[in-house]
C-alpha cells in the first residue's frame, strides 16, 4: 500500500482541502452579514443599500449556482495544491503556517469591506473603466503598482531558485493565450473581457508560489480574495 500512497502528501492534501472548506464557510457567512452604520461617524464612506445597511457579501445565487461554484472552488483548490506548490510549502510543523492561515481567513471579510467603500463598486472591464470614479482610479493604479512590485520581487526569487526561465515563460504564455482569446472571441463582437477579482487573484496565486514569508503572506491574501469573489459572487466567465 505504501508503494501507491504517499501518506504525508495525502495528509497535506486533506489539510489543504480543510483550509479551503473553512474559507468557504467564512465567505458564505459573510454573504449574510450586514450592519447599519452610524451616519455621524466615518462609516459615511460606506456604500449602503436602500434600507441603510452595509453588506459585505451577496446572497443572490440559486442553490444550483452555489453547488456549481463550490465544485469549481474545490477543483481550483486541487489545481493550486500542485501548481502553486502547496504540496511542498504546507508544513504542519511550522508555527508560521497559523499566521498564513489567519491572513487567508482575514482577507475574506476585509476585501468584502473594501468593496463596500463608496466609489469602488466598479469592475475591470472596458465598459466599466470608462465610468470609473477618482477613488476607483486611485485604487486600481495603486494596486497595479503594488502587484507589479511584488511580481518583480518574485521574479528575483525565481532567479534565486534557478527557475527564472520557466517563471517568465509561464507569464508570457498566459499573456499570449488571453491576447489570442481577445482576437478570436472578443474583438469586433459585442463581447468584452471582464476580469473578475476572483480570476485575477487566482492567476496571481500561481506566481506567489515560493516558500518565503513575503510570498506566503501575499499568496494567502490573494487566495482569500479569490475565495471571497468565488463564493460571494460566483466564478463567472471572464468574457461577458
C-alpha positions in Angstrom: 0.0 0.0 0.0 2.8 2.4 0.8 4.1 2.0 -2.7 1.0 3.5 -4.1 0.2 6.2 -1.5 2.5 8.9 -0.1 0.7 9.4 3.2 2.4 12.7 4.1 1.2 14.2 0.8 -2.3 12.8 1.3 -2.4 14.3 4.8 -1.3 17.6 3.3 -4.0 17.4 0.7 -6.6 16.7 3.3 -5.3 19.6 5.4 -5.4 21.9 2.4 -8.9 20.9 1.5 -10.0 21.5 5.1 -8.5 25.0 5.0 -10.4 25.7 1.8 -13.7 24.4 3.3 -13.2 26.7 6.3 -12.6 29.6 3.9 -15.8 28.6 2.0 -17.8 28.6 5.3 -16.4 32.0 6.3 -17.1 33.5 2.9 -20.6 32.0 2.9 -21.3 33.5 6.4 -20.2 36.9 5.1 -22.8 36.8 2.4 -25.4 37.0 5.2 -23.6 39.8 7.2 -25.0 43.3 7.2 -24.8 46.3 9.6 -26.4 49.7 9.8 -23.7 52.4 10.1 -24.0 55.4 12.3 -24.5 58.4 9.9 -22.5 60.6 12.2 -19.2 58.7 12.1 -16.6 57.7 9.4 -18.9 55.0 8.1 -20.4 57.6 5.8 -17.8 56.5 3.3 -19.5 53.1 3.1 -22.0 52.2 0.3 -25.4 51.4 1.8 -28.4 49.7 0.3 -32.0 51.1 0.1 -32.6 50.0 3.7 -29.5 51.8 5.0 -27.4 48.7 5.5 -23.8 47.9 4.5 -23.5 44.5 3.1 -20.1 42.9 2.6 -21.4 40.0 0.6 -24.1 39.0 -1.8 -26.6 36.2 -1.2 -28.4 36.2 -4.6 -27.3 32.9 -6.1 -29.5 29.9 -6.7 -28.8 26.7 -5.0 -27.6 25.2 -8.2 -25.2 28.0 -8.8 -23.9 27.6 -5.2 -23.2 23.9 -5.8 -21.6 24.7 -9.1 -19.3 27.3 -7.5 -18.4 25.0 -4.7 -17.4 22.3 -7.1 -15.3 24.7 -9.1 -13.8 26.2 -6.0 -12.6 22.7 -4.8 -11.3 21.9 -8.3 -9.3 25.1 -8.3 -8.0 24.2 -4.8 -6.7 21.0 -6.2 -5.0 22.8 -9.0 -3.3 25.2 -6.6 -2.2 22.3 -4.4 0.2 21.3 -7.1 0.8 24.3 -9.4 1.2 26.8 -6.6 3.5 24.3 -4.8 1.3 23.9 -1.7 2.3 20.3 -1.8 5.8 21.4 -0.7 5.0 24.7 1.1 2.5 23.3 3.5 4.3 22.3 6.7 2.1 21.4 9.6 5.2 21.6 11.9 5.8 25.2 11.1 4.1 27.6 13.5 4.1 30.4 10.9 1.5 28.4 9.0 -1.1 29.5 11.5 -0.2 33.2 10.7 -0.6 32.5 7.0 -4.0 30.8 7.7 -5.1 33.9 9.6 -4.1 36.2 6.7 -6.2 34.0 4.4 -9.3 34.0 6.6 -8.9 37.7 7.5 -8.6 38.8 3.9 -12.1 37.3 3.0 -14.2 39.8 5.1 -11.5 42.5 4.7 -11.9 42.5 0.9 -15.7 42.5 1.2 -15.5 45.6 3.4 -13.1 47.3 0.9 -15.6 46.6 -1.9 -18.3 48.3 0.2 -16.5 51.7 0.2 -18.2 54.3 -1.9 -16.8 54.7 -5.4 -15.3 51.2 -5.5 -18.3 49.4 -6.9 -16.6 49.1 -10.3 -15.0 46.2 -12.3 -12.1 45.5 -14.7 -13.9 45.7 -18.0 -13.7 48.3 -20.8 -17.3 49.5 -20.3 -16.7 49.9 -16.6 -13.3 51.6 -16.9 -14.9 54.4 -18.9 -17.0 55.3 -15.9 -14.5 54.8 -13.1 -14.6 57.3 -10.3 -11.5 59.0 -9.0 -11.4 56.6 -5.9 -11.5 53.7 -8.4 -8.6 55.1 -10.4 -6.5 55.7 -7.3 -7.3 52.2 -6.0 -6.6 50.3 -9.2 -3.5 52.3 -10.1 -2.1 51.8 -6.6 -2.9 48.0 -6.7 -1.3 47.7 -10.1 1.9 49.3 -8.9 1.9 47.2 -5.7 1.3 43.9 -7.6 3.9 44.8 -10.2 6.4 45.4 -7.4 5.5 42.1 -5.8 5.9 40.3 -9.2 9.3 41.9 -9.7 10.3 40.6 -6.3 9.1 37.1 -7.2 11.0 37.2 -10.5 14.1 37.7 -8.3 13.0 34.8 -6.1 12.6 32.7 -9.3 16.2 33.7 -10.3 17.4 32.8 -6.9 15.6 29.4 -7.2 17.1 28.9 -10.7 13.7 28.6 -12.4 13.5 32.1 -13.8 13.3 30.9 -17.4 10.2 28.8 -16.7 8.7 31.5 -14.5 8.9 34.2 -17.1 7.9 31.8 -19.9 4.7 31.0 -18.0 3.9 34.7 -17.7 4.4 35.2 -21.5 2.4 32.0 -22.4 -0.6 33.1 -20.3 -0.4 36.6 -21.7 -0.3 35.3 -25.3 -3.2 33.0 -24.6 -5.5 35.7 -23.5 -4.3 38.0 -26.3 -5.3 35.2 -28.6 -8.7 34.8 -26.9 -9.3 38.5 -27.4 -8.6 38.4 -31.1 -10.5 35.2 -31.7 -13.5 35.6 -29.4 -13.8 39.2 -28.3 -12.6 41.6 -30.9 -15.2 43.0 -33.3 -18.0 41.4 -31.3 -20.5 42.6 -28.6 -18.5 40.8 -26.0 -15.7 42.1 -23.8 -13.2 40.9 -21.2 -14.4 41.2 -17.6 -11.5 40.3 -15.3 -13.3 39.4 -12.1 -11.3 39.8 -8.9 -11.6 36.1 -8.1 -9.9 35.4 -11.5 -7.1 38.0 -11.1 -6.3 36.7 -7.6 -6.4 33.1 -8.9 -3.8 33.9 -11.6 -1.6 35.8 -9.2 -1.6 32.8 -6.8 0.4 30.8 -9.3 3.2 33.3 -9.2 3.2 33.9 -5.4 4.5 30.3 -5.1 7.7 30.5 -3.1 8.3 29.2 0.4 9.2 32.6 1.6 7.5 34.7 4.3 6.5 37.5 1.8 5.4 35.1 -0.8 3.4 33.0 1.6 1.6 36.1 3.1 0.7 37.6 -0.3 -0.4 34.2 -1.5 -2.7 33.8 1.5 -4.2 37.3 0.9 -4.7 36.7 -2.9 -6.2 33.3 -2.2 -8.6 34.9 0.3 -9.6 37.4 -2.3 -10.2 34.6 -4.8 -12.3 32.8 -2.2 -14.4 35.9 -1.4 -15.0 36.5 -5.1 -15.9 32.9 -5.9 -18.3 32.4 -3.0 -19.8 35.9 -2.5 -20.4 36.4 -6.2 -19.5 33.4 -8.4 -16.7 32.0 -10.5 -18.1 33.8 -13.6 -16.6 33.7 -17.0 -14.2 36.4 -17.9 -16.0 37.1 -21.3 -19.2 39.0 -21.0 
